[in-house]
Amino acid sequence: MPWYEDSRGERLRYREQGQGPALVLIHGWCMSSAVWSLQLDRLSARFRVIAPDLRGHGDSPVGSGECRLETFCSDIIDLFRYLDLNGAILAGWSQGAQVAVRAVPLLQERLSGLVLICGTPLFTSAADFPHGLAPAEAQGMALKVRRNLKRALEGFVARMFVPGELAASGREEEIRALLDAVPVPETAVALQSLASLAEADLRKQLAAIDRPTLVISGEHDPICPSAASAFMAKRIPAGRHVTYAGCGHAPFLTRCDGFNAGLADFSREVRGAYV
């Protein structure tokens, strides 16, 4: 895995495979670039697929910045500048979708499109946003992390899939091996990034996104409900919502072939207008 240098002069890791239009994939909370293995392997024949390890995740060190949304966003912008990416598709999953939304205003001239996968503009529910988790649930996640991070992550991963989804994918062993390969971050990293996820409210930023946006959700996602994706798609001027029936929080794993084909179709559709 190569390194790139951020604006602080610190080095962070990323994966890169293939040639062609750039497709940048941002992982979610306590994950790493390893979760995109099925995209790196299968889309690299047509795309330059780039998947960074966010600060404190995977093989990227924590460095001098806190592992929060603002720092992750700054690091992604530095990645684009370091690699001089233009006309790229930026795709973020779960917390990575929040990073992508936050980064768009500073990357607009370098983007041809945006893909938000099982994300939400507001992780916890509010009086005017019923599409999130109960605040007590987010607090419970933090308590589990403090008690035993490894066990908390095992429970989180198990919750990503609805009953029978992994078996029906035909790739259960491959997906489990892929997720087992994700390094466990430090507890402080997990807590910082979880707090940032729970505190962020990106609803007002959606209307300012001026690139074609594909919003993807799992029909039965228990972490970032499909209704949150529908909310985003309605408020992004060029937003489109696609739901994967029978899926939970990671359709890019269990519906890999359809997901990859949809991503390729979206890229072909939008990139010509902005490259």
N, C-alpha and C positions, 0 to 999 in steps of 0.2 A: 504493500500500500504506500503510495507517495504521500509527501507532506506538502502543505501550503503554509504560507506565512501570513498572519493577520496584521492588522494595523498597529498592534503592540510589538510586533517583531517576534511573536510567539508562533510555534509551529503546531499545526493540527493535521490530523490524518483524513484522507478520503480515498475512496475506491474509484477507479475509472476503467471503463471497458468499452471498446468499439469506436467507430468513427461515424460522423454525420452530424445532424442537428443535435444540439445539446439537450439532454434531459437530466435535470438535477432533482434528486430524490432525498427528502429530509425525513429521518425516522422520528419515532415518537418517544414518549417518556420512558426512561430507563432502558431503551433499546440501543441499537447501533446500526451501522450500514449493513451489517450481516443480514438484516431482515429483508433486504432488497435483492438477495441472491437470485431469486427466480426472475427478476427483471433484468439484472445485470447479465445473466447468462442468455436470456431469450430475446432481449431487445437490442443487444449490442451489434447484431448484424445490420441494423438499420440506423442506430442512434449512438451518439457518444454519451453513454450513461455514466453519470457522476453521482456518487453517494457519499457525503461527508459523515464522519463521526462527530457529532456535536461535542462541544467542550465538556470534558469530564465523562464522556461516554465512549465505549469501544476502546480504540487505541489512542484517542485524543486526551492529552493531559488537561487537568483543570486550569493550570496556568494562574494568571493574576486576576482573572475576571470571575464573578459569581456565575453560577450555572442557572441563569434566569433568561426570560424571553428576550430582553433587550440585548444581552450579550450574545445569545444564539443568533439573533437577527444580524448584529454587527459582523459576526463571524461569517455568515452566509454572504453578506455583501462583499466582504474581503475575499471570499472564495471566487466570486464572480469576477472581481477585479484582477485577482492573481492569475486566473486562467483566461482572462479577457473574453468572457462568454457574451455572445450576442445572439438574439433571436432564440433564446432558450425557452424551454418549458420548465417551469418550477412546480414541483409536486411535493406536497407535505402531507404526512399521515399523522392523525391524532394531534399531539402537541406540535408536531412538525407543520401541521396546517396553520396553527397560530403563528409560528415563526414565519411561514410564507406570507400570510396576510400582513403581518407587521413589516416585512421586507419589501413588499410590492412598491410602495411609494418611492423608495430609494433605488429600485431596480427597473422601473417601468420601461426605460429606453432599451434595456437589455433583454426584455421578455417578449415572447410572442404569445404566451398563454400561461394560465395558472390552473393547477389541479389540486383540489382540496379533498382529501380522503379521510372519511370518518372523523371529521373535525367538528369543532364548535367555536362560536365566538365568545361563549360564556360557559365555562365548565360546570358551574353550580347554578341551580335554579334561582330565580328571583321573582318578585311579584309580577314583573312585566316580561318574564322569560321563563316559561314552565318547561323548557326543553333540556334542562340540565339535571345533574345529580343533586340530591339533597345536600345542603352544606354539611350536615352531620356525616354523610357518607365520605366526603372528601377528608374530613377530620379523622374519620376512622381509618382511611388509607394511610394517613400520616402516622397514626398511632401504630399500625401494623409494621410500617417501615422502621420505626424506632425500635420496636421489639425484636424484629428479625427480618432484615431486608430480603434475604434469599427466599424465605418462606412467603413473604408478602408478594414478591414477584412471581413465584410459582402460582399463587392464587390469582394474580392479575392475568397471567397468560392463560390459565384455564378458563377464566371468565370471558376471554376475547371471542371464544367460539361457542355457538349455540349447540345444544345436544345433537349429535350425529353429523355435524358439519365437517369435522375433520375426516371421519370415515368416508363420507360421501365424496370428498374431494379426490380420492384416489391417490393422495400424496401424503397421507398421515405421517408415515415414518420420515419422509423427507422434510416435512414442515417441522416436526418435533426436533429433528436433528439440527435444523437451521436455527430454531429458537434456542436450543441448548447451547449453541455456539456463541450466543450473545454474552459478552462479559458483564458481570454484575458490577455496577458503578459503586462508588463510595456512598455510604449512607448520607453524608452531608450533601452530595450531589443530588441524590434522589429526593431529599427533603426540599432543597432549594428549588429544583425544577418543578416539583409538585406544588409548592407554595405559589410559584409564578403562574403555573397553569390554572390554579384555583382563583387567583386574584385578577387575571387578565379579563378585560371586557373590550372586545374588538368590534362590537356591533356598529359603532359609528364609522368605522373605517371601511365597511363593506361597500358603501355607495360610491366611494372614491376609486375603487378598483376599475381601471379602464382597459383591461385586457380580457379576451374571451376566457371564461372560467368554467371548468368542468368540476362539478361538486358530486362526489361519490359517497354513498353510504351503504351500510349493511342494514337490511330490513329490520333485524332484531338486535341491533347493536345496543348492549346494555351500558356502555361506557360513554359514548357520544351518540345519543339517540338520532335516528334518521330524521326526526323532526327538526333537529338543530341544523342539519344539512339543508333541508328544505327552506328553513329560515334564511340561511346564507344565500342560497341560489336566488331567492326572490328579491334580495336586496342588492345583489351585485348586478349592475346594468346588463352585462352580457353573460349572466350566469345560467347554467343548465344543470339540472339535477338528475342523476342516474342512481337507482337503488338496486342492489343485488339481493334478490329474493332468497330467503333462507340463510342469510349470512349474518355474522356478528360484526366484530370490530376490525377484521383483517381480510376483506375480500380479495386483496391482491395476493394473498397466499392460497386461500381455498378455491378461488375462482381465477387462478393465475392466467390461464389461456385467454379467457374472455376479457379479463382486466387488461392484459397486455395489448390485445387487439384493439380495445377501446382507446387506450392511451395512444397507440400508433395512429389510429384514425383521427383522433382529436389533433394530434400534432400536424398531420398532413393538411387538415382542414384550416388551421389557424396560422401556421408559421409564415405562409407566403405574404400575408398582409403586413408583417412587422420586421421581417429579416432585412 
